[in-house]
Amino acid sequence: MIQITETIALDASEIQEQFIRASGPGGQHVNRAATAVQLRFDAAHSPSLPPPVRKRLIRLAGSRMTKDGVLVIQVGRYRSQDRNRQEAMERLVGLIQEAAKKPKVRRKTKPPRASRERRLKNKRHRGEIKRLRRAPDEY
């Protein structure tokens, strides 16, 4: 079990890892070893995620989410397979933790009277400056 929050824990069997060849540093080694990791997590059908968290995760993931609802995280940053695997898992946990946070409800407010008056005063001032820049009227 991978603990995400106090209430959410993922079963390790829900995550598939596939190792692929990475681009970037490594010289000839990069052409031979599959050090980059592609982590797949089926968010749409995961029994571990509550529906509101699932919905927020799908929205947060953006282009990393497939049409089938599978979250794909690809890491090839490091030369070590183990470090890439660790980084991918950290990204997954971070993304789910972010989705687990309930968004703050926005309450409509009116701007205070003083700020409205200040805005109008500034508008009048700018208008006056522009009026003074104009050529004088001919009589």
ChimeraX commands (.cxc) that place a marker at each C-alpha (Angstrom):
marker #1 position 0.00,0.00,0.00 radius 0.5
marker #1 position 1.20,3.47,-0.92 radius 0.5
marker #1 position -0.08,6.05,1.56 radius 0.5
marker #1 position -1.13,9.29,-0.16 radius 0.5
marker #1 position -3.11,11.06,2.57 radius 0.5
marker #1 position -4.62,9.90,5.86 radius 0.5
marker #1 position -7.71,8.66,4.02 radius 0.5
marker #1 position -6.30,7.68,0.61 radius 0.5
marker #1 position -3.96,4.76,0.01 radius 0.5
marker #1 position -3.18,3.13,-3.33 radius 0.5
marker #1 position -2.63,-0.57,-3.81 radius 0.5
marker #1 position 0.72,-1.22,-5.53 radius 0.5
marker #1 position -1.05,-3.51,-8.04 radius 0.5
marker #1 position -2.91,-0.47,-9.46 radius 0.5
marker #1 position 0.37,0.97,-10.77 radius 0.5
marker #1 position 2.19,-0.44,-13.79 radius 0.5
marker #1 position 5.78,0.46,-14.55 radius 0.5
marker #1 position 7.45,0.03,-17.90 radius 0.5
marker #1 position 11.10,0.85,-18.53 radius 0.5
marker #1 position 12.04,2.47,-21.81 radius 0.5
marker #1 position 15.18,3.92,-23.35 radius 0.5
marker #1 position 15.78,7.47,-22.26 radius 0.5
marker #1 position 17.09,10.41,-24.22 radius 0.5
marker #1 position 19.62,12.81,-22.77 radius 0.5
marker #1 position 22.93,12.26,-20.97 radius 0.5
marker #1 position 24.59,8.87,-20.71 radius 0.5
marker #1 position 26.71,8.43,-23.82 radius 0.5
marker #1 position 26.62,4.94,-25.30 radius 0.5
marker #1 position 24.99,3.65,-22.12 radius 0.5
marker #1 position 21.80,5.53,-22.99 radius 0.5
marker #1 position 21.45,3.49,-26.20 radius 0.5
marker #1 position 21.75,0.17,-24.36 radius 0.5
marker #1 position 19.94,0.52,-21.03 radius 0.5
marker #1 position 16.24,1.17,-20.48 radius 0.5
marker #1 position 16.55,3.61,-17.59 radius 0.5
marker #1 position 13.54,5.86,-18.20 radius 0.5
marker #1 position 10.31,4.80,-16.51 radius 0.5
marker #1 position 6.76,5.11,-17.77 radius 0.5
marker #1 position 4.35,4.84,-14.85 radius 0.5
marker #1 position 0.68,4.11,-15.59 radius 0.5
marker #1 position -2.17,4.53,-13.12 radius 0.5
marker #1 position -5.79,3.88,-14.10 radius 0.5
marker #1 position -7.34,6.83,-12.28 radius 0.5
marker #1 position -10.78,6.50,-13.87 radius 0.5
marker #1 position -11.31,2.95,-12.56 radius 0.5
marker #1 position -9.29,3.04,-9.33 radius 0.5
marker #1 position -11.27,1.82,-6.30 radius 0.5
marker #1 position -8.84,3.70,-4.01 radius 0.5
marker #1 position -9.87,7.18,-5.15 radius 0.5
marker #1 position -13.09,8.84,-3.94 radius 0.5
marker #1 position -15.15,10.28,-6.84 radius 0.5
marker #1 position -14.47,13.98,-6.11 radius 0.5
marker #1 position -10.70,13.33,-5.90 radius 0.5
marker #1 position -10.84,11.30,-9.13 radius 0.5
marker #1 position -12.63,14.15,-10.90 radius 0.5
marker #1 position -10.09,16.75,-9.72 radius 0.5
marker #1 position -7.17,14.44,-10.61 radius 0.5
marker #1 position -8.44,14.00,-14.17 radius 0.5
marker #1 position -8.72,17.78,-14.53 radius 0.5
marker #1 position -5.27,18.39,-12.96 radius 0.5
marker #1 position -3.49,15.75,-15.05 radius 0.5
marker #1 position -4.42,17.44,-18.33 radius 0.5
marker #1 position -2.50,15.97,-21.27 radius 0.5
marker #1 position -0.92,13.27,-19.08 radius 0.5
marker #1 position -4.34,11.58,-18.92 radius 0.5
marker #1 position -5.37,9.28,-21.78 radius 0.5
marker #1 position -8.92,9.07,-23.15 radius 0.5
marker #1 position -9.40,5.85,-21.17 radius 0.5
marker #1 position -8.62,7.65,-17.90 radius 0.5
marker #1 position -5.10,6.26,-17.48 radius 0.5
marker #1 position -2.57,8.68,-15.98 radius 0.5
marker #1 position 0.85,8.34,-17.66 radius 0.5
marker #1 position 3.92,9.77,-15.97 radius 0.5
marker #1 position 7.22,9.48,-17.85 radius 0.5
marker #1 position 10.57,10.21,-16.21 radius 0.5
marker #1 position 13.96,9.91,-17.87 radius 0.5
marker #1 position 15.72,12.67,-15.99 radius 0.5
marker #1 position 18.30,10.53,-14.22 radius 0.5
marker #1 position 20.76,7.92,-15.46 radius 0.5
marker #1 position 19.62,5.48,-12.80 radius 0.5
marker #1 position 16.50,3.37,-13.32 radius 0.5
marker #1 position 15.85,3.35,-9.56 radius 0.5
marker #1 position 16.05,7.16,-9.26 radius 0.5
marker #1 position 13.68,7.62,-12.23 radius 0.5
marker #1 position 11.24,5.17,-10.66 radius 0.5
marker #1 position 11.40,7.09,-7.38 radius 0.5
marker #1 position 10.83,10.42,-9.14 radius 0.5
marker #1 position 7.80,9.05,-11.07 radius 0.5
marker #1 position 6.26,7.76,-7.83 radius 0.5
marker #1 position 6.84,11.14,-6.12 radius 0.5
marker #1 position 5.12,12.92,-9.02 radius 0.5
marker #1 position 2.13,10.56,-8.84 radius 0.5
marker #1 position 1.78,10.99,-5.07 radius 0.5
marker #1 position 2.12,14.78,-5.38 radius 0.5
marker #1 position -0.52,14.95,-8.09 radius 0.5
marker #1 position -3.00,12.87,-6.08 radius 0.5
marker #1 position -2.30,14.92,-2.93 radius 0.5
marker #1 position -3.02,18.09,-4.88 radius 0.5
marker #1 position -6.28,16.58,-6.17 radius 0.5
marker #1 position -7.24,15.54,-2.63 radius 0.5
marker #1 position -7.29,19.17,-1.47 radius 0.5
marker #1 position -10.80,20.58,-1.52 radius 0.5
marker #1 position -10.93,23.82,-3.49 radius 0.5
marker #1 position -11.93,26.94,-1.58 radius 0.5
marker #1 position -15.47,28.10,-2.34 radius 0.5
marker #1 position -15.41,31.56,-3.87 radius 0.5
marker #1 position -17.81,33.99,-2.28 radius 0.5
marker #1 position -18.91,36.96,-4.34 radius 0.5
marker #1 position -17.96,40.29,-2.79 radius 0.5
marker #1 position -18.46,43.88,-3.81 radius 0.5
marker #1 position -15.48,46.22,-3.93 radius 0.5
marker #1 position -15.47,48.59,-0.94 radius 0.5
marker #1 position -16.77,52.12,-1.43 radius 0.5
marker #1 position -13.34,53.66,-0.76 radius 0.5
marker #1 position -11.70,51.59,-3.53 radius 0.5
marker #1 position -14.46,52.54,-6.01 radius 0.5
marker #1 position -14.00,56.23,-5.15 radius 0.5
marker #1 position -10.20,55.91,-5.42 radius 0.5
marker #1 position -10.56,54.32,-8.88 radius 0.5
marker #1 position -12.89,57.09,-10.09 radius 0.5
marker #1 position -10.58,59.78,-8.65 radius 0.5
marker #1 position -7.63,58.24,-10.53 radius 0.5
marker #1 position -9.69,58.11,-13.74 radius 0.5
marker #1 position -10.60,61.80,-13.37 radius 0.5
marker #1 position -6.95,62.66,-12.70 radius 0.5
marker #1 position -5.71,60.79,-15.81 radius 0.5
marker #1 position -8.46,62.44,-17.89 radius 0.5
marker #1 position -7.39,65.86,-16.63 radius 0.5
marker #1 position -3.74,65.14,-17.55 radius 0.5
marker #1 position -4.80,64.12,-21.07 radius 0.5
marker #1 position -7.08,67.17,-21.41 radius 0.5
marker #1 position -4.16,69.46,-20.55 radius 0.5
marker #1 position -2.01,67.83,-23.25 radius 0.5
marker #1 position -4.46,68.84,-25.97 radius 0.5
marker #1 position -4.04,71.91,-28.12 radius 0.5
marker #1 position -5.90,74.93,-26.75 radius 0.5
marker #1 position -9.34,75.71,-28.20 radius 0.5
marker #1 position -9.50,78.47,-30.84 radius 0.5
marker #1 position -12.04,81.26,-30.14 radius 0.5
marker link #1:1,2 radius 0.2
marker link #1:2,3 radius 0.2
marker link #1:3,4 radius 0.2
marker link #1:4,5 radius 0.2
marker link #1:5,6 radius 0.2
marker link #1:6,7 radius 0.2
marker link #1:7,8 radius 0.2
marker link #1:8,9 radius 0.2
marker link #1:9,10 radius 0.2
marker link #1:10,11 radius 0.2
marker link #1:11,12 radius 0.2
marker link #1:12,13 radius 0.2
marker link #1:13,14 radius 0.2
marker link #1:14,15 radius 0.2
marker link #1:15,16 radius 0.2
marker link #1:16,17 radius 0.2
marker link #1:17,18 radius 0.2
marker link #1:18,19 radius 0.2
marker link #1:19,20 radius 0.2
marker link #1:20,21 radius 0.2
marker link #1:21,22 radius 0.2
marker link #1:22,23 radius 0.2
marker link #1:23,24 radius 0.2
marker link #1:24,25 radius 0.2
marker link #1:25,26 radius 0.2
marker link #1:26,27 radius 0.2
marker link #1:27,28 radius 0.2
marker link #1:28,29 radius 0.2
marker link #1:29,30 radius 0.2
marker link #1:30,31 radius 0.2
marker link #1:31,32 radius 0.2
marker link #1:32,33 radius 0.2
marker link #1:33,34 radius 0.2
marker link #1:34,35 radius 0.2
marker link #1:35,36 radius 0.2
marker link #1:36,37 radius 0.2
marker link #1:37,38 radius 0.2
marker link #1:38,39 radius 0.2
marker link #1:39,40 radius 0.2
marker link #1:40,41 radius 0.2
marker link #1:41,42 radius 0.2
marker link #1:42,43 radius 0.2
marker link #1:43,44 radius 0.2
marker link #1:44,45 radius 0.2
marker link #1:45,46 radius 0.2
marker link #1:46,47 radius 0.2
marker link #1:47,48 radius 0.2
marker link #1:48,49 radius 0.2
marker link #1:49,50 radius 0.2
marker link #1:50,51 radius 0.2
marker link #1:51,52 radius 0.2
marker link #1:52,53 radius 0.2
marker link #1:53,54 radius 0.2
marker link #1:54,55 radius 0.2
marker link #1:55,56 radius 0.2
marker link #1:56,57 radius 0.2
marker link #1:57,58 radius 0.2
marker link #1:58,59 radius 0.2
marker link #1:59,60 radius 0.2
marker link #1:60,61 radius 0.2
marker link #1:61,62 radius 0.2
marker link #1:62,63 radius 0.2
marker link #1:63,64 radius 0.2
marker link #1:64,65 radius 0.2
marker link #1:65,66 radius 0.2
marker link #1:66,67 radius 0.2
marker link #1:67,68 radius 0.2
marker link #1:68,69 radius 0.2
marker link #1:69,70 radius 0.2
marker link #1:70,71 radius 0.2
marker link #1:71,72 radius 0.2
marker link #1:72,73 radius 0.2
marker link #1:73,74 radius 0.2
marker link #1:74,75 radius 0.2
marker link #1:75,76 radius 0.2
marker link #1:76,77 radius 0.2
marker link #1:77,78 radius 0.2
marker link #1:78,79 radius 0.2
marker link #1:79,80 radius 0.2
marker link #1:80,81 radius 0.2
marker link #1:81,82 radius 0.2
marker link #1:82,83 radius 0.2
marker link #1:83,84 radius 0.2
marker link #1:84,85 radius 0.2
marker link #1:85,86 radius 0.2
marker link #1:86,87 radius 0.2
marker link #1:87,88 radius 0.2
marker link #1:88,89 radius 0.2
marker link #1:89,90 radius 0.2
marker link #1:90,91 radius 0.2
marker link #1:91,92 radius 0.2
marker link #1:92,93 radius 0.2
marker link #1:93,94 radius 0.2
marker link #1:94,95 radius 0.2
marker link #1:95,96 radius 0.2
marker link #1:96,97 radius 0.2
marker link #1:97,98 radius 0.2
marker link #1:98,99 radius 0.2
marker link #1:99,100 radius 0.2
marker link #1:100,101 radius 0.2
marker link #1:101,102 radius 0.2
marker link #1:102,103 radius 0.2
marker link #1:103,104 radius 0.2
marker link #1:104,105 radius 0.2
marker link #1:105,106 radius 0.2
marker link #1:106,107 radius 0.2
marker link #1:107,108 radius 0.2
marker link #1:108,109 radius 0.2
marker link #1:109,110 radius 0.2
marker link #1:110,111 radius 0.2
marker link #1:111,112 radius 0.2
marker link #1:112,113 radius 0.2
marker link #1:113,114 radius 0.2
marker link #1:114,115 radius 0.2
marker link #1:115,116 radius 0.2
marker link #1:116,117 radius 0.2
marker link #1:117,118 radius 0.2
marker link #1:118,119 radius 0.2
marker link #1:119,120 radius 0.2
marker link #1:120,121 radius 0.2
marker link #1:121,122 radius 0.2
marker link #1:122,123 radius 0.2
marker link #1:123,124 radius 0.2
marker link #1:124,125 radius 0.2
marker link #1:125,126 radius 0.2
marker link #1:126,127 radius 0.2
marker link #1:127,128 radius 0.2
marker link #1:128,129 radius 0.2
marker link #1:129,130 radius 0.2
marker link #1:130,131 radius 0.2
marker link #1:131,132 radius 0.2
marker link #1:132,133 radius 0.2
marker link #1:133,134 radius 0.2
marker link #1:134,135 radius 0.2
marker link #1:135,136 radius 0.2
marker link #1:136,137 radius 0.2
marker link #1:137,138 radius 0.2
marker link #1:138,139 radius 0.2
view
